[in-house]
Amino acid sequence: MDRMRTPAEALTRRELEVLQLVGAGLSNLQISTRLFLSQATVKSHLVHIYAKLGVDSRTSAVAAATARRLIRR
């Protein structure tokens, strides 16, 4: 239940990093290159981010995270 109340704590540092880069307009390929991850790992992080924020798209994730002050735009 705590994760539902405090999504900032629920998102890992790496998930926040990925989300910040999504918000900056980077593609999965660009994010994977910048963070030295596979594209599959980036996609996996995004799936977890969507679930934790209760959204279903990159745009919604960025909007929700920005509104909750989890990332800066």
N, C-alpha and C positions, 0 to 999 in steps of 0.2 A: 504493500500500500504506500510506503514512503516514496517509492519510485514514481507513483502516479501524482503525488503531491509536489515533488521536487524534481522535475525533469532535468534541471541543470546537474544535479548530482547523479542522475541516472545515466546521462551521457558520459562516455569515457572521454579522456583527453583526446584520443585519436579520432573518435567520432566527431568531437567538436572541431578538430582540425579539418577533417573532411568536409564538414558542413560549412565551415568558413570559406573553404575553397570553392564549394558549390555556389555559395553566395557571391563569390567574386566572378562567377561565370565560367569557371574551368570545367572541362569535360572530364569524364571518368578517366580517359587516357592521360590527360594532362595532370590530373590529381595523382594517378598511379606513378607517373614519372617523377613528379615533384616530391612525393613522399616515399619513393622507392618501394612501392607495393605493386602487387599484380592488380589487373583490372577486376578480377574476381573478388579480391579482398575489398576493393573500393565499393563494389556492388553490395557485398555482404554488410559493410559498415552502413551503407545507405538503407538497406532493409531494416537493420536494427534501429537506425535513427527514425525512420518512418513509424515503426511500431511504438517506439518510446514517446514520440511526439503526437501520435494518433493521426497521422497524415498519410497521403498516398501518392505524393509527387515531390519532385525536387523543389518546385516553386512553393508549394505549401509548407514544406519543411523549413525553407529559408524564412518564409513569412512568419511561421510559428516561432522559430528560434529568435528572430529579430524582435518580435513582439514580447517575448519572454526575456529579452536581453541576454540571451545565451551567446549570441554572436553580434558583431558590428557589421554594418553595411557601408 
